[in-house]
Amino acid sequence: MVPVSVVIIAKNECEAIARTISKARLITNDIVIIDSGSTDSTDHIARMAGCRVFHANWAGYGANKNKGIFYAHYDWILSLDADEVIDDELIAALYQINYDEPNAVYDIHFKTYFGNKQIRFGNWGRDHHVRLFNKTLVKWVEQPVHETLDLPKNIAKKSLSGHIHHYSVRDNNECRQKSIHYASLGARKYYDMGKQRTMVKQYLSPAFGFVKSYLFLLGFLDGREGWSIASNSARHTWLKYHYLYQLQCADIRNNAYAGGKLVIGYQ
């Protein structure tokens, strides 16, 4: 075993989480699950596998991951989602790390799957993230979506061999639903940051993103899955700014009726 706590956030992941836990068990005796309201057997599966399960209301990806870090026994954290599985090469690499260097973080390459098919091109084929870090120096930024790590300036970023295998979506319908869900979260994030929707961002950004992923990054070589990923990514971008515009319009309407008086020029 290595002095690393694996932290997993989950909700209704009974079909995926057992595989994630079984591989994580090969490196650590401390696996922390933050369950945000599962109604299936996720909790039972995790407890039977020897994990420590804590229940928490959904507060955003970064916030819930930080809750898991709080309960971790070890200072070193390997952060996983319930549909992410470490492979044998990565396991071997984790046993070779010098854990006496808390100012290092480790970037890990991903292999991402659409159903059972590995995606080799487009944005998904180039995926990598920092997922191993020391909690005494590093925490997640608590934003609702696309969580990032708050890395101090003196942190040294290193790469590990091996991969995290991400079983992202089962089919096109799930891919589409995720694009809609993340667009809603992204719009709220932009709204809270005071960002503005523009016609360029609304219409040109989705088109450029599609061309980049599908053509420039050779997403078309992944077949129909490549098309689905590129088109749903474009839909996500369009919807994100569409939802942002709706939030801003709601603000205008609320301000127009402030104090019970209608401001001329707004309906």
C-alpha positions as CSV (number, residue, x, y, z in Angstrom):
1,M,0.0,0.0,0.0
2,V,1.0,3.6,-0.6
3,P,0.2,6.6,1.7
4,V,-2.6,7.9,-0.5
5,S,-6.3,8.3,0.2
6,V,-8.6,7.8,-2.8
7,V,-11.5,10.2,-2.8
8,I,-14.5,9.5,-5.0
9,I,-17.7,11.6,-5.4
10,A,-20.7,9.6,-6.4
11,K,-24.5,9.6,-7.0
12,N,-26.3,6.5,-8.3
13,E,-23.2,4.9,-9.6
14,C,-23.9,1.2,-8.7
15,E,-23.1,0.1,-12.3
16,A,-19.6,1.6,-12.3
17,I,-18.3,2.1,-8.8
18,A,-17.3,-1.5,-7.9
19,R,-14.8,-1.6,-10.8
20,T,-13.3,1.8,-9.7
21,I,-13.0,0.6,-6.0
22,S,-11.5,-2.8,-6.9
23,K,-8.5,-1.1,-8.7
24,A,-8.1,1.6,-6.1
25,R,-7.9,-1.2,-3.4
26,L,-4.6,-2.2,-5.0
27,I,-2.9,1.0,-3.8
28,T,-4.6,2.0,-0.6
29,N,-6.5,1.0,2.5
30,D,-8.3,4.3,2.7
31,I,-11.1,5.0,0.1
32,V,-13.5,7.8,0.9
33,I,-16.8,8.0,-0.9
34,I,-18.8,11.3,-0.8
35,D,-22.4,10.2,-1.7
36,S,-24.7,13.1,-2.7
37,G,-28.1,11.3,-2.4
38,S,-27.8,8.0,-4.2
39,T,-31.1,6.0,-4.3
40,D,-29.6,2.8,-5.8
41,S,-27.1,0.4,-4.2
42,T,-24.0,2.7,-4.4
43,D,-23.7,3.1,-0.7
44,H,-24.1,-0.7,-0.1
45,I,-21.5,-1.6,-2.7
46,A,-19.0,0.9,-1.4
47,R,-19.4,-0.2,2.3
48,M,-19.1,-3.9,1.4
49,A,-15.9,-3.1,-0.4
50,G,-14.4,-1.6,2.7
51,C,-14.8,2.1,1.8
52,R,-15.8,4.8,4.2
53,V,-19.0,6.5,3.0
54,F,-20.1,9.9,3.9
55,H,-23.4,11.5,2.8
56,A,-23.5,15.2,1.8
57,N,-25.8,17.4,0.0
58,W,-24.7,18.4,-3.5
59,A,-22.7,21.7,-3.3
60,G,-20.8,21.5,-6.5
61,Y,-18.0,19.3,-7.8
62,G,-15.2,21.2,-6.1
63,A,-17.0,21.6,-2.8
64,N,-17.9,17.9,-2.5
65,K,-14.4,16.8,-3.5
66,N,-13.1,19.0,-0.7
67,K,-15.4,17.3,1.7
68,G,-13.8,14.0,0.8
69,I,-10.4,15.4,1.3
70,F,-11.4,16.5,4.8
71,Y,-12.2,12.9,5.8
72,A,-9.1,11.4,4.2
73,H,-6.6,9.7,6.5
74,Y,-3.6,10.5,4.4
75,D,-2.2,13.8,3.2
76,W,-1.8,12.5,-0.4
77,I,-5.1,12.5,-2.4
78,L,-5.9,10.6,-5.6
79,S,-9.1,12.1,-6.8
80,L,-11.4,10.0,-8.9
81,D,-14.9,10.0,-10.2
82,A,-17.0,6.9,-9.8
83,D,-16.6,6.0,-13.5
84,E,-12.8,6.3,-13.6
85,V,-10.5,3.3,-13.2
86,I,-6.8,3.3,-12.7
87,D,-4.8,0.8,-14.8
88,D,-1.9,-1.5,-13.8
89,E,0.8,0.8,-15.3
90,L,-0.5,3.7,-13.2
91,I,-0.6,1.5,-10.1
92,A,3.0,0.6,-10.6
93,A,3.9,4.3,-11.0
94,L,2.1,5.2,-7.8
95,Y,4.4,2.8,-5.9
96,Q,7.5,4.5,-7.3
97,I,6.7,8.1,-6.1
98,N,8.6,9.9,-3.4
99,Y,5.8,10.9,-1.1
100,D,8.1,13.1,1.0
101,E,7.7,15.9,-1.6
102,P,4.4,17.6,-0.7
103,N,5.1,20.5,-3.2
104,A,4.6,18.2,-6.2
105,V,1.4,17.4,-8.1
106,Y,1.0,14.7,-10.6
107,D,-0.6,15.0,-14.0
108,I,-2.3,11.8,-15.3
109,H,-3.3,10.9,-18.9
110,F,-6.8,9.6,-19.5
111,K,-8.2,7.0,-21.9
112,T,-11.8,8.0,-22.4
113,Y,-14.6,5.7,-23.6
114,F,-17.9,6.2,-25.4
115,G,-19.7,3.0,-24.4
116,N,-17.0,0.4,-24.7
117,K,-15.1,2.2,-27.5
118,Q,-11.9,4.1,-26.6
119,I,-11.9,7.6,-28.1
120,R,-8.5,8.3,-29.6
121,F,-9.0,11.6,-31.3
122,G,-10.7,15.0,-30.8
123,N,-10.7,16.7,-27.4
124,W,-11.4,13.4,-25.6
125,G,-8.4,11.7,-27.1
126,R,-6.0,14.3,-25.6
127,D,-7.4,14.4,-22.0
128,H,-5.1,14.7,-19.0
129,H,-5.6,16.2,-15.5
130,V,-3.7,16.7,-12.2
131,R,-5.4,14.2,-9.9
132,L,-2.7,13.4,-7.3
133,F,-1.7,16.1,-4.8
134,N,-1.0,16.8,-1.2
135,K,-3.9,18.2,0.7
136,T,-1.7,20.3,3.0
137,L,-1.0,22.6,0.0
138,V,-3.7,22.0,-2.6
139,K,-7.5,22.1,-2.6
140,W,-10.2,22.2,-5.2
141,V,-11.6,25.6,-6.2
142,E,-15.3,25.4,-5.1
143,Q,-17.1,26.2,-8.3
144,P,-20.2,24.4,-9.6
145,V,-18.7,22.8,-12.7
146,H,-15.4,22.1,-14.4
147,E,-13.6,22.1,-11.1
148,T,-10.0,23.1,-11.0
149,L,-7.2,22.8,-8.4
150,D,-5.9,25.9,-6.6
151,L,-2.1,25.3,-7.1
152,P,0.4,27.5,-5.2
153,K,3.2,29.1,-7.2
154,N,5.9,26.9,-5.9
155,I,4.2,23.6,-6.9
156,A,6.1,21.3,-9.3
157,K,3.9,19.6,-11.8
158,K,5.1,16.1,-12.8
159,S,3.7,13.4,-15.1
160,L,3.0,9.8,-14.3
161,S,3.0,6.9,-16.6
162,G,-0.2,4.9,-17.0
163,H,-3.8,6.1,-17.4
164,I,-7.1,6.7,-15.7
165,H,-9.7,5.0,-17.8
166,H,-12.8,7.2,-17.9
167,Y,-16.1,5.5,-18.9
168,S,-17.7,8.7,-19.7
169,V,-21.0,7.9,-21.5
170,R,-22.9,4.8,-22.5
171,D,-24.5,6.2,-25.7
172,N,-25.5,9.3,-27.6
173,N,-28.5,10.0,-25.4
174,E,-26.4,10.2,-22.3
175,C,-23.8,12.3,-24.1
176,R,-26.6,14.7,-25.1
177,Q,-28.0,14.8,-21.6
178,K,-24.6,15.5,-20.1
179,S,-24.1,18.4,-22.6
180,I,-27.3,20.0,-21.5
181,H,-26.7,19.5,-17.8
182,Y,-23.1,20.9,-17.9
183,A,-24.4,23.8,-20.0
184,S,-26.8,24.8,-17.3
185,L,-24.1,24.6,-14.6
186,G,-21.7,26.5,-16.8
187,A,-24.2,29.3,-17.5
188,R,-24.7,29.7,-13.7
189,K,-21.0,29.9,-13.2
190,Y,-20.6,32.5,-15.9
191,Y,-23.5,34.5,-14.5
192,D,-22.0,34.5,-11.0
193,M,-18.7,35.7,-12.5
194,G,-20.5,38.5,-14.3
195,K,-19.6,37.3,-17.8
196,Q,-21.6,38.5,-20.7
197,R,-23.2,36.6,-23.5
198,T,-22.3,38.0,-27.0
199,M,-23.4,37.0,-30.5
200,V,-19.8,35.8,-31.2
201,K,-19.7,33.6,-28.2
202,Q,-23.2,32.3,-28.8
203,Y,-22.9,31.3,-32.5
204,L,-19.2,31.4,-33.6
205,S,-17.7,29.6,-30.6
206,P,-19.8,26.4,-31.0
207,A,-19.0,26.3,-34.8
208,F,-15.3,26.8,-34.2
209,G,-15.3,24.2,-31.4
210,F,-17.0,21.7,-33.7
211,V,-14.5,22.3,-36.5
212,K,-11.5,22.1,-34.2
213,S,-12.6,18.8,-32.5
214,Y,-14.0,17.0,-35.5
215,L,-11.6,18.1,-38.2
216,F,-8.4,19.7,-36.8
217,L,-8.1,17.1,-34.0
218,L,-9.3,14.3,-36.3
219,G,-12.4,13.5,-34.3
220,F,-14.0,12.1,-37.5
221,L,-11.6,9.1,-37.2
222,D,-13.6,8.0,-34.2
223,G,-16.6,7.4,-36.5
224,R,-20.1,8.1,-35.3
225,E,-18.9,8.5,-31.7
226,G,-16.5,11.3,-32.9
227,W,-19.5,13.0,-34.6
228,S,-21.6,12.7,-31.5
229,I,-18.9,14.1,-29.2
230,A,-18.1,17.1,-31.5
231,S,-21.8,17.9,-32.1
232,N,-22.8,17.6,-28.4
233,S,-19.8,19.7,-27.4
234,A,-21.0,22.4,-29.9
235,R,-24.5,22.1,-28.4
236,H,-23.1,22.5,-24.9
237,T,-21.4,25.8,-25.9
238,W,-24.5,27.2,-27.6
239,L,-26.8,26.2,-24.7
240,K,-24.4,27.6,-22.1
241,Y,-24.6,31.1,-23.6
242,H,-28.3,30.7,-24.3
243,Y,-29.0,29.9,-20.6
244,L,-26.7,32.7,-19.6
245,Y,-28.8,35.1,-21.7
246,Q,-31.9,33.8,-20.0
247,L,-30.5,34.5,-16.6
248,Q,-29.5,38.0,-17.6
249,C,-32.9,38.6,-19.1
250,A,-34.6,37.5,-15.8
251,D,-32.4,40.0,-14.0
252,I,-33.6,42.8,-16.4
253,R,-37.2,41.9,-15.8
254,N,-36.8,41.8,-12.0
255,N,-35.0,45.1,-12.0
256,A,-37.8,46.6,-14.3
257,Y,-40.4,45.7,-11.7
258,A,-38.3,46.7,-8.7
259,G,-40.4,48.3,-6.0
260,G,-43.6,47.3,-7.8
261,K,-43.1,49.9,-10.5
262,L,-42.7,49.1,-14.2
263,V,-39.8,50.8,-15.8
264,I,-40.7,52.0,-19.3
265,G,-39.0,50.2,-22.1
266,Y,-39.1,46.7,-20.6
267,Q,-41.9,44.2,-20.9
